Amino acid sequence: MNGIQHAPVLPQEQGLTHTVSVGRRQMVRLLSGVALLGSVPWAWPVPVLAQGVNQEWWERHAWLTPWIEQNGLDPVWLERLLGPVELDKKVLYLMDHQTEAKPYHAYRALVLNWRKIDVGRRLRQRHGTLLTEVEAFYRVPPEIIVALWGLESDFGNNMGRFSVLRTLYTLAAGYPRRADYFRSELREFLLLCREEGWDPRLMKGSYAGAMGQVQMMPGSMRRYAVDFNQDGRRDVLGDVVDVLASIAAFLHGHGWCAEGRLVQPLEARVGLEGLVSASAQDRRPWREWRERGIVWPLESAPPDPDERLALIALEEADGPRYYMTFMNFWVITRWNRSNRFAMVVCEFARDLKQMERACECAGWHS
């Protein structure tokens, strides 16, 4: 398995077989320290006239105004919630120095290792019945679900320590390049907190505002988080049932094809660098790629002439490696726009299956 690194056992792996018996609230506290609203008093505002507001502050935050009429948020409450929030300089730095920007071989070595693959294998086995039910409903294979779970939150052990409120406000007010997107996500976050009964001041997440074991952005969480166990809550913070089903629901909702492929490595050839697609979304029919000189490897069945694919290049230590990517690869990039991230998901899922088969052959099921 190319580029996979060894890593020491982490403290959260101790007592792994007992995780299922932990209560929902206790699990949330153990895994991330995120407090739910039930532990503190909080009242959502009723729309009122804009009396007693700081006009100067509102002139600088005019982008909040539509939320008052469209979503019923009180301007006084918004000002009191966001007024004291200071921009987080670390968030702004990290947004321009993301791990996914590293060369692929370096990025993979940072996020994928033997320890994570083995923990994923054991969790895949433990939650086998649940994953089978989720696959039957959403048609997404267990290894893809587990790979995303492991990469995004280390199977729930790292859900982020940044204040989601401060992070999203920082990016909405102080990151012009993507301000519109993060203003939308801040609005989605406040609406999500209202729907789920969370205190927005207490929620923790990533430096981009992603939350929970699924590390979804608030907008995606509102659209795709599911209450799979039908207990009345979409609990992607502490309930593994909802976590795994919500990952599958997101992929299904973006067009995952149960019988579809992910990627096909190509043999290195002169001229491929000039054919690379602008993105995984820039897919063309296979017949066009064939006419451009792409040669499909003999060991793999070629796609149908009209099946749409993209050509991507990823940086290995000894030079670029080229891949034809299918629709399902593009679906993964809806989760994270990085081709590097999507490829690590593919490799993680492949390695999970290979390790699982090897353990079965050896008669080892622990």
N, C-alpha and C positions, 0 to 999 in steps of 0.2 A: 504494500500500500504506500504509494509514493508520498513522501513528505510528512507522514504521521509521526508525531513526536511522543516520547514517553513523558509522563507527568506523575508526581507523587500522589498518593491517596489523600483526599481532602477530608477535613473533619466532618463535613456533612454526610459523608458516606458511612460513618459509624452508625450502626443500628439501622441500616437501610431497610431491612426486612420488616421493621416496625412502623414505617411511615404511614401505612394505610390506616392504622388504628388511631392516629392522632386526630382530635376534633378539629373542625374547620377553623374556629377562631384561634385555637392554640397553634395550628399549622401556620396561619398567617403571621402570628407573632414570632414563631420560631424561624420561619424562612426569610422574613424581610423586616420585621418590626413595623410594618404598615398598620396603623390603627384604623379600625372601621368606625363609622359614625356612631354605631350603637354605644360606644364607650364615652361619648361626649355629647353635651347638649348642642343642638344646632337647629336653626330655623331658617327656612328659605323665605325670601322676601315676597311680598305681594306688590305688584306694580303700583307705584305712586307717582304723583307729579314731581318734577325735578326741582324740588325746593331744598335749599340749604346745600347745594352742591358747589364745588369749587370750579368756577367758570374757567379759570386758567388751566386747571388740570384737564377739564373736558375738552378744551380747545386742542390740547396736545393728544388727546385720546378720542378724537372724533370717530374713529373706526369702531368704537364701542356702541355708538348711538343706535344703529339698527337693531342691536340685541334687545333694546328696551321694548320696542313695539313688537318685533317679530317673536321674541321668546319670553317676554314678560319679566325681564330682569330689572330690578329696582336700581336706578342710577346712583342713589345714595349708597346702597349696599355694594355696588360695583366699585365705587370710589373708595369705600372703606376697606374692601377686600384687597384691591390692587394698589391703592395709593401708597401704602407703606412698603411695597415690594421693590427691592433694588435689583438692578440688572446683575446677573451672575456672569462675571468675566470668564470663569472657567468653562461655562457652557459655550460661550462665544468662541473660545479657543478650541474646544473639542470639536465643534461643528466644522471647523476648517482644518482639522487634523484627524480625520476619521480613520479607523483601522482599515476599513475597506479600500482606502486609497493606496495602501502598500502594494508592492508586487504580489502576485497571487501566491507564489511559494512561501513568502514571508507571512502573508495574512493567514494562510492555511495553518502554518506551524503555530501561530498564536492562538487559534480558536479551536483546533481539532487535535486530539491526542488519544493515546491508547486507553487511558483512564476513562475519558468521556465515552468512548465507544463501548467499553465494557459495562459501565454503569447503564448506558442506554440499552444494551442487550438484556441486562437483568431487569430493568424496568419494563422493557418490551415483553418479557416473559411474565412478569408479575401482573401486568395489566392486559394480558392477552385476551381475556374474554371481553373486556371493555373495548379494546381496540378492534376486535372482530365486529362488535356491534356498531362501532363508529364507521368502520369501513363499509359495512352493509348499507348504512344509511347515506353516507356521503361519497362512497366509492373512492376514497383516498387511502393508499396503503399505509399500514402501521409504521413502517420504517421511515417514511417521509414525515409523519406526524412526530415521531420520537426524535428525529434529527432536528426538526425545527424547535421542539421543546428544549432539547439539550443546548443548541447553539444560542437561543435567545435568552434563557434564564438559568442555564446549567441545571435543568430539571427542577426549577423552582427555588434553587438555592441562592440565586442572585437576581433580584427583581429591581435593583437600582436603589441608590441612596439620595438622589437629587429630588428636591421639592418639585413636583410636577407643576404646581401653580407658578412658582418662580421661574422654572425653566421655560414654560410656554409663554409667560409674560415677557421674559428676556428676549426670546426669539421673535415674538410678535412686535415688540417695541424697539428692539435694538439690533435686528439682523435683517437689514433691508432686502438682501438678495432673495429671501424666501418669506418675507413678512406676511404676505397675503395667506400663504399656506398655514403658517403658525397662528395667525389670528383666527383662522377658521378652526384650527385644532384647539385653541384656548376656549373658544365658544363651545365646541363639542365637549370639551372637558367639563365645563361648568354645567352643561345640560346633563352629562352622564352622572355627575355627582348628585344632581337633583333627582335623577331617576333611580339611582342605586342607594341613595341615602348616605353618601360619603361626605365628610367634611373636606372641602378642597384644600384646606390649609395643611392637612395631615398626610395627603397621598404622596407616595414616593415612586420614583421611576428612573428612567435613563436620562442621559444628558440631552436627549431629543424629545422627551416627554412620553415615551412608550411605557406601558404599565403592565403589571401582573406577570404571571408565569408565561403568558403568551407574548408579552412585550409588544402589544398592539398600541398604535396611536389611538387617542380617544374616539376619533371619527370611525375608525375601523371597528373598535370595540363596540360602539353603539350599533353598528350595522351587522356585525358577524358573531359577537359573543352569544352563546346559546345556553339555555338552562336544560342541559341534556338529561339530567336526572329528575327534572320536573319537581324541584323542591321550592320553586318560587323565586329563585335567585340565579343570576348569571354570574357565578362566582369564579372568575378566572384568577383570583388571588390565592385561594386556598383549596379549591375543590378540583381534584385531578380529573374527575369525570367531565366537568364543564371545560376545563383547560384543554384536554385532548380533543373533545368534540368541537370546540371553538376554532382550533387550528384547522381541523378538517373542513368546518363550515366556511372559513375564509377561502381556502383553496377551491372548494366546490363552487362557491359563489363567484369566483373569477374564471370559471370554465375548465376546471381540471377534467381531464379525459381518463377514465379508468383504464382503458387499454392503450393509452398513449405512451410514447417513449419520452426520455429526457434529453440525452445528449449522445452524440456519436463522435468519438475522436477521429481525426483525419491524419493521414500520413503527411509529414512535412513536405511541401513542394514549393518550388520557386513561383512567386506571383500571388500566393494566397494572401499576403499582407495587404495587397491592393483591393481585395474583394471583401474585407471584413465589414460586417453590417454596422450601421450607426448605433444600433442597440438591439437587444433581444426582441424588441417589438417590430423591428424592421425585417419581417419574414417574407420570403419569396417562394414561389412554387419550386419544387425540386427540379423540374424540367429546366427552369431558367438557370439554376446553379450548375446543372449538368452541361448545359450549353456553354457556360462560362469556363468549363474545364475542371470542375470539381469531380474527383474520382472517389466513388464510394468504396469503402474497404470490403474485400471479398468475404470476410468472416461474418458480415452482418447483412441482413436483407435490406435492400434499398427501399426508401419510402415510395409511396405512390407518386406519380408525376405531378399531381396537383397539390400534394401536401406541402404546406408552407413551413419553411425553416429559415433560421438566421445563422450566419457564420460569425463566431466570436474567436478572439485570441486571448489567451491568458499567459502570464509571464512565469515560466519555470526558471530554475537557476541556470539552465543551459540554453535558454532561448525561449521564444514563444511556442505555445502549443495551440493547435487550432481544433475547433469543435463545431459541428453542425448541431444546432439546438432546436428542439421541437416545441410545440405549444405548451406542454407542461413545464418546461424550463421557463418560458415567459410568465406562466402563472406564478411561479415562485418569485420572480422579480417584481410582482405586484406586492409581495410582502416586503421585500427590500429591493430597491432598484439596482443594486450592484450585481453585475455578472459574477464577480468573485464570490459574493455571499451565496448566490444561487448554486454555483458549482460546488462549494463546500457542502451545501445541503445534499446535493446529488452524491458526492463522495461519502459523506457520513452515512447516508441511507444504504449505499452499496456495501460499505464496510460493516454495518450492522448485520446485514443479511449474510455476508461471508463469515463473520465471527459466529453468528448463530448456527450456521451449517457446520462449521468446524467443531463447535462444542457438542452438537448433536452426534456427529460422527465419533467423537471421543467419548460419548456417553456422559458428558458433564453438563448438568442442568442447574447448577447453583447460581 
